[in-house]
Amino acid sequence: MLPEVGSQVYIQSFKHDGSLHRTWAKGFVIEAGVRRVIAVTNKTWVTEADGRRWFTREPAICFFYPDHWYNVITMIRKTGIYYYCNLASPSLYDGEAIKNIDYDLDVKLFPDGRIEILDEDEYVQHGREMGYSEPLKHAVEKEMDVLIGKIKKKESPFNQKEIECLYHEYLELLHTTLQSSGSDKLLLSKN
Protein backbone atom coordinates (compact mmCIF):
# COMPACT_ATOMS: atom_id res chain seq x y z
CA MET A 1 0.00 0.00 0.00
CA LEU A 2 1.28 3.45 -0.94
CA PRO A 3 -0.01 6.94 -0.14
CA GLU A 4 -1.35 9.03 -3.00
CA VAL A 5 0.85 11.70 -4.53
CA GLY A 6 -0.60 15.08 -3.55
CA SER A 7 -2.14 13.73 -0.35
CA GLN A 8 -1.31 14.65 3.24
CA VAL A 9 0.07 11.87 5.45
CA TYR A 10 0.64 11.50 9.16
CA ILE A 11 4.17 10.38 10.12
CA GLN A 12 4.86 8.30 13.25
CA SER A 13 8.14 7.16 14.73
CA PHE A 14 8.19 4.59 17.53
CA LYS A 15 10.83 3.14 19.82
CA HIS A 16 11.79 -0.54 19.94
CA ASP A 17 9.54 -1.13 22.97
CA GLY A 18 6.49 0.11 21.00
CA SER A 19 6.26 3.51 22.67
CA LEU A 20 5.64 6.55 20.49
CA HIS A 21 8.80 8.55 19.83
CA ARG A 22 7.72 11.47 17.60
CA THR A 23 4.90 12.40 15.21
CA TRP A 24 4.49 14.88 12.39
CA ALA A 25 0.94 16.12 11.89
CA LYS A 26 1.26 16.16 8.12
CA GLY A 27 3.57 15.55 5.23
CA PHE A 28 2.67 16.40 1.63
CA VAL A 29 3.44 13.36 -0.57
CA ILE A 30 5.36 14.21 -3.74
CA GLU A 31 6.55 10.70 -4.65
CA ALA A 32 5.21 7.27 -3.73
CA GLY A 33 6.90 4.24 -5.21
CA VAL A 34 8.06 0.81 -4.16
CA ARG A 35 11.63 2.06 -3.55
CA ARG A 36 10.82 5.22 -1.57
CA VAL A 37 8.15 7.62 -0.42
CA ILE A 38 8.97 11.31 -0.34
CA ALA A 39 6.90 13.74 1.73
CA VAL A 40 7.49 17.41 2.43
CA THR A 41 6.84 18.80 5.88
CA ASN A 42 6.46 22.56 5.97
CA LYS A 43 5.07 24.55 8.86
CA THR A 44 3.63 21.51 10.58
CA TRP A 45 3.28 20.39 14.19
CA VAL A 46 5.72 17.85 15.59
CA THR A 47 4.87 16.13 18.87
CA GLU A 48 7.57 14.52 21.01
CA ALA A 49 7.11 11.46 23.24
CA ASP A 50 6.97 13.65 26.35
CA GLY A 51 4.10 15.71 24.87
CA ARG A 52 6.17 18.73 23.89
CA ARG A 53 5.02 20.24 20.60
CA TRP A 54 6.90 22.44 18.18
CA PHE A 55 6.22 23.89 14.77
CA THR A 56 8.63 23.28 11.87
CA ARG A 57 9.99 26.54 10.54
CA GLU A 58 11.38 25.50 7.18
CA PRO A 59 10.45 23.06 4.44
CA ALA A 60 11.95 19.60 4.83
CA ILE A 61 11.97 16.90 2.19
CA CYS A 62 11.64 13.54 3.94
CA PHE A 63 12.75 10.27 2.35
CA PHE A 64 11.26 7.03 3.67
CA TYR A 65 12.54 3.67 2.42
CA PRO A 66 10.84 0.26 2.71
CA ASP A 67 14.15 -1.58 2.36
CA HIS A 68 16.70 0.56 4.24
CA TRP A 69 17.30 0.95 7.96
CA TYR A 70 17.24 4.74 7.83
CA ASN A 71 15.20 7.72 6.72
CA VAL A 72 16.52 11.10 5.66
CA ILE A 73 15.16 14.57 6.38
CA THR A 74 16.60 17.39 4.26
CA MET A 75 16.00 20.80 5.78
CA ILE A 76 16.08 23.68 3.33
CA ARG A 77 17.39 26.72 5.16
CA LYS A 78 18.68 30.11 4.07
CA THR A 79 22.17 28.97 5.07
CA GLY A 80 22.02 25.83 2.92
CA ILE A 81 20.69 22.29 2.91
CA TYR A 82 21.09 20.29 6.12
CA TYR A 83 20.51 16.54 6.23
CA TYR A 84 19.34 14.71 9.32
CA CYS A 85 19.46 10.94 8.94
CA ASN A 86 17.67 8.71 11.43
CA LEU A 87 18.84 5.12 11.76
CA ALA A 88 15.48 3.39 11.91
CA SER A 89 13.58 0.34 10.75
CA PRO A 90 12.44 0.29 7.14
CA SER A 91 9.42 2.58 6.79
CA LEU A 92 5.95 1.41 5.87
CA TYR A 93 2.67 3.07 5.03
CA ASP A 94 -0.36 1.28 6.47
CA GLY A 95 -3.13 3.59 5.25
CA GLU A 96 -3.02 5.54 8.51
CA ALA A 97 0.56 6.85 8.58
CA ILE A 98 4.14 6.39 7.43
CA LYS A 99 5.68 4.44 10.33
CA ASN A 100 9.09 3.28 11.49
CA ILE A 101 11.03 2.39 14.62
CA ASP A 102 13.76 4.84 15.61
CA TYR A 103 17.07 3.25 16.64
CA ASP A 104 18.63 6.31 18.24
CA LEU A 105 21.69 6.81 16.05
CA ASP A 106 21.57 9.87 13.82
CA VAL A 107 23.88 11.27 11.17
CA LYS A 108 23.85 14.99 10.50
CA LEU A 109 25.33 16.41 7.30
CA PHE A 110 26.05 20.13 7.16
CA PRO A 111 26.13 22.32 4.00
CA ASP A 112 29.95 22.47 4.23
CA GLY A 113 30.15 18.64 3.99
CA ARG A 114 30.90 18.04 7.66
CA ILE A 115 29.40 14.81 9.04
CA GLU A 116 28.43 14.39 12.69
CA ILE A 117 27.25 11.13 14.30
CA LEU A 118 24.80 11.73 17.14
CA ASP A 119 23.31 9.79 20.06
CA GLU A 120 25.76 6.88 20.22
CA ASP A 121 25.37 6.76 24.01
CA GLU A 122 21.56 6.65 23.67
CA TYR A 123 21.90 3.75 21.19
CA VAL A 124 24.01 1.75 23.67
CA GLN A 125 21.70 2.57 26.60
CA HIS A 126 18.48 1.73 24.73
CA GLY A 127 20.10 -1.39 23.31
CA ARG A 128 20.61 -2.65 26.86
CA GLU A 129 17.25 -1.43 28.22
CA MET A 130 15.12 -2.58 25.30
CA GLY A 131 17.09 -5.68 24.38
CA TYR A 132 18.29 -4.93 20.85
CA SER A 133 19.28 -8.31 19.40
CA GLU A 134 22.68 -8.86 17.79
CA PRO A 135 21.12 -9.24 14.28
CA LEU A 136 19.23 -5.95 14.82
CA LYS A 137 22.38 -4.11 15.93
CA HIS A 138 24.25 -5.58 12.97
CA ALA A 139 21.55 -4.32 10.55
CA VAL A 140 21.55 -0.82 12.07
CA GLU A 141 25.34 -0.53 12.14
CA LYS A 142 25.71 -1.92 8.61
CA GLU A 143 23.18 0.63 7.31
CA MET A 144 25.09 3.41 9.11
CA ASP A 145 28.11 2.48 6.96
CA VAL A 146 25.93 2.39 3.81
CA LEU A 147 24.50 5.81 4.68
CA ILE A 148 27.92 7.38 5.26
CA GLY A 149 29.12 5.89 1.97
CA LYS A 150 26.17 7.48 0.14
CA ILE A 151 26.92 10.82 1.80
CA LYS A 152 30.59 10.72 0.76
CA LYS A 153 29.69 9.77 -2.84
CA LYS A 154 26.89 12.38 -2.92
CA GLU A 155 24.42 9.69 -3.99
CA SER A 156 20.69 10.21 -3.70
CA PRO A 157 19.36 11.91 -1.66
CA PHE A 158 22.65 13.66 -0.79
CA ASN A 159 22.75 15.61 -4.00
CA GLN A 160 21.87 19.30 -3.93
CA LYS A 161 20.51 19.37 -7.50
CA GLU A 162 18.12 16.49 -6.69
CA ILE A 163 16.88 18.33 -3.60
CA GLU A 164 16.38 21.55 -5.57
CA CYS A 165 14.41 19.66 -8.26
CA LEU A 166 12.26 17.92 -5.65
CA TYR A 167 11.57 21.21 -3.89
CA HIS A 168 10.41 22.80 -7.17
CA GLU A 169 8.31 19.70 -7.88
CA TYR A 170 6.74 20.14 -4.42
CA LEU A 171 5.89 23.80 -5.11
CA GLU A 172 4.33 22.95 -8.48
CA LEU A 173 2.36 20.00 -7.08
CA LEU A 174 1.19 22.06 -4.11
CA HIS A 175 0.08 24.85 -6.44
CA THR A 176 -1.81 22.38 -8.67
CA THR A 177 -3.42 20.70 -5.65
CA LEU A 178 -4.50 24.02 -4.16
CA GLN A 179 -5.94 25.19 -7.49
CA SER A 180 -7.89 21.97 -8.03
CA SER A 181 -9.27 22.06 -4.50
CA GLY A 182 -10.24 25.73 -4.80
CA SER A 183 -8.13 26.65 -1.76
CA ASP A 184 -7.17 30.22 -1.10
CA LYS A 185 -4.07 31.23 -3.09
CA LEU A 186 -2.81 33.10 -0.05
CA LEU A 187 -2.02 29.74 1.54
CA LEU A 188 0.50 29.02 -1.20
CA SER A 189 2.28 32.35 -0.71
CA LYS A 190 2.79 31.54 2.99
CA ASN A 191 4.75 28.37 2.11
C-alpha positions as CSV (number, residue, x, y, z in Angstrom):
1,M,0.0,0.0,0.0
2,L,1.3,3.5,-0.9
3,P,0.0,6.9,-0.1
4,E,-1.4,9.0,-3.0
5,V,0.9,11.7,-4.5
6,G,-0.6,15.1,-3.6
7,S,-2.1,13.7,-0.4
8,Q,-1.3,14.6,3.2
9,V,0.1,11.9,5.5
10,Y,0.6,11.5,9.2
11,I,4.2,10.4,10.1
12,Q,4.9,8.3,13.2
13,S,8.1,7.2,14.7
14,F,8.2,4.6,17.5
15,K,10.8,3.1,19.8
16,H,11.8,-0.5,19.9
17,D,9.5,-1.1,23.0
18,G,6.5,0.1,21.0
19,S,6.3,3.5,22.7
20,L,5.6,6.6,20.5
21,H,8.8,8.6,19.8
22,R,7.7,11.5,17.6
23,T,4.9,12.4,15.2
24,W,4.5,14.9,12.4
25,A,0.9,16.1,11.9
26,K,1.3,16.2,8.1
27,G,3.6,15.5,5.2
28,F,2.7,16.4,1.6
29,V,3.4,13.4,-0.6
30,I,5.4,14.2,-3.7
31,E,6.5,10.7,-4.7
32,A,5.2,7.3,-3.7
33,G,6.9,4.2,-5.2
34,V,8.1,0.8,-4.2
35,R,11.6,2.1,-3.5
36,R,10.8,5.2,-1.6
37,V,8.1,7.6,-0.4
38,I,9.0,11.3,-0.3
39,A,6.9,13.7,1.7
40,V,7.5,17.4,2.4
41,T,6.8,18.8,5.9
42,N,6.5,22.6,6.0
43,K,5.1,24.6,8.9
44,T,3.6,21.5,10.6
45,W,3.3,20.4,14.2
46,V,5.7,17.9,15.6
47,T,4.9,16.1,18.9
48,E,7.6,14.5,21.0
49,A,7.1,11.5,23.2
50,D,7.0,13.6,26.4
51,G,4.1,15.7,24.9
52,R,6.2,18.7,23.9
53,R,5.0,20.2,20.6
54,W,6.9,22.4,18.2
55,F,6.2,23.9,14.8
56,T,8.6,23.3,11.9
57,R,10.0,26.5,10.5
58,E,11.4,25.5,7.2
59,P,10.4,23.1,4.4
60,A,12.0,19.6,4.8
61,I,12.0,16.9,2.2
62,C,11.6,13.5,3.9
63,F,12.8,10.3,2.3
64,F,11.3,7.0,3.7
65,Y,12.5,3.7,2.4
66,P,10.8,0.3,2.7
67,D,14.2,-1.6,2.4
68,H,16.7,0.6,4.2
69,W,17.3,0.9,8.0
70,Y,17.2,4.7,7.8
71,N,15.2,7.7,6.7
72,V,16.5,11.1,5.7
73,I,15.2,14.6,6.4
74,T,16.6,17.4,4.3
75,M,16.0,20.8,5.8
76,I,16.1,23.7,3.3
77,R,17.4,26.7,5.2
78,K,18.7,30.1,4.1
79,T,22.2,29.0,5.1
80,G,22.0,25.8,2.9
81,I,20.7,22.3,2.9
82,Y,21.1,20.3,6.1
83,Y,20.5,16.5,6.2
84,Y,19.3,14.7,9.3
85,C,19.5,10.9,8.9
86,N,17.7,8.7,11.4
87,L,18.8,5.1,11.8
88,A,15.5,3.4,11.9
89,S,13.6,0.3,10.7
90,P,12.4,0.3,7.1
91,S,9.4,2.6,6.8
92,L,6.0,1.4,5.9
93,Y,2.7,3.1,5.0
94,D,-0.4,1.3,6.5
95,G,-3.1,3.6,5.2
96,E,-3.0,5.5,8.5
97,A,0.6,6.8,8.6
98,I,4.1,6.4,7.4
99,K,5.7,4.4,10.3
100,N,9.1,3.3,11.5
101,I,11.0,2.4,14.6
102,D,13.8,4.8,15.6
103,Y,17.1,3.2,16.6
104,D,18.6,6.3,18.2
105,L,21.7,6.8,16.0
106,D,21.6,9.9,13.8
107,V,23.9,11.3,11.2
108,K,23.9,15.0,10.5
109,L,25.3,16.4,7.3
110,F,26.1,20.1,7.2
111,P,26.1,22.3,4.0
112,D,29.9,22.5,4.2
113,G,30.1,18.6,4.0
114,R,30.9,18.0,7.7
115,I,29.4,14.8,9.0
116,E,28.4,14.4,12.7
117,I,27.3,11.1,14.3
118,L,24.8,11.7,17.1
119,D,23.3,9.8,20.1
120,E,25.8,6.9,20.2
121,D,25.4,6.8,24.0
122,E,21.6,6.6,23.7
123,Y,21.9,3.8,21.2
124,V,24.0,1.8,23.7
125,Q,21.7,2.6,26.6
126,H,18.5,1.7,24.7
127,G,20.1,-1.4,23.3
128,R,20.6,-2.6,26.9
129,E,17.3,-1.4,28.2
130,M,15.1,-2.6,25.3
131,G,17.1,-5.7,24.4
132,Y,18.3,-4.9,20.8
133,S,19.3,-8.3,19.4
134,E,22.7,-8.9,17.8
135,P,21.1,-9.2,14.3
136,L,19.2,-5.9,14.8
137,K,22.4,-4.1,15.9
138,H,24.3,-5.6,13.0
139,A,21.6,-4.3,10.6
140,V,21.5,-0.8,12.1
141,E,25.3,-0.5,12.1
142,K,25.7,-1.9,8.6
143,E,23.2,0.6,7.3
144,M,25.1,3.4,9.1
145,D,28.1,2.5,7.0
146,V,25.9,2.4,3.8
147,L,24.5,5.8,4.7
148,I,27.9,7.4,5.3
149,G,29.1,5.9,2.0
150,K,26.2,7.5,0.1
151,I,26.9,10.8,1.8
152,K,30.6,10.7,0.8
153,K,29.7,9.8,-2.8
154,K,26.9,12.4,-2.9
155,E,24.4,9.7,-4.0
156,S,20.7,10.2,-3.7
157,P,19.4,11.9,-1.7
158,F,22.7,13.7,-0.8
159,N,22.7,15.6,-4.0
160,Q,21.9,19.3,-3.9
161,K,20.5,19.4,-7.5
162,E,18.1,16.5,-6.7
163,I,16.9,18.3,-3.6
164,E,16.4,21.6,-5.6
165,C,14.4,19.7,-8.3
166,L,12.3,17.9,-5.6
167,Y,11.6,21.2,-3.9
168,H,10.4,22.8,-7.2
169,E,8.3,19.7,-7.9
170,Y,6.7,20.1,-4.4
171,L,5.9,23.8,-5.1
172,E,4.3,22.9,-8.5
173,L,2.4,20.0,-7.1
174,L,1.2,22.1,-4.1
175,H,0.1,24.9,-6.4
176,T,-1.8,22.4,-8.7
177,T,-3.4,20.7,-5.6
178,L,-4.5,24.0,-4.2
179,Q,-5.9,25.2,-7.5
180,S,-7.9,22.0,-8.0
181,S,-9.3,22.1,-4.5
182,G,-10.2,25.7,-4.8
183,S,-8.1,26.6,-1.8
184,D,-7.2,30.2,-1.1
185,K,-4.1,31.2,-3.1
186,L,-2.8,33.1,-0.1
187,L,-2.0,29.7,1.5
188,L,0.5,29.0,-1.2
189,S,2.3,32.4,-0.7
190,K,2.8,31.5,3.0
191,N,4.8,28.4,2.1
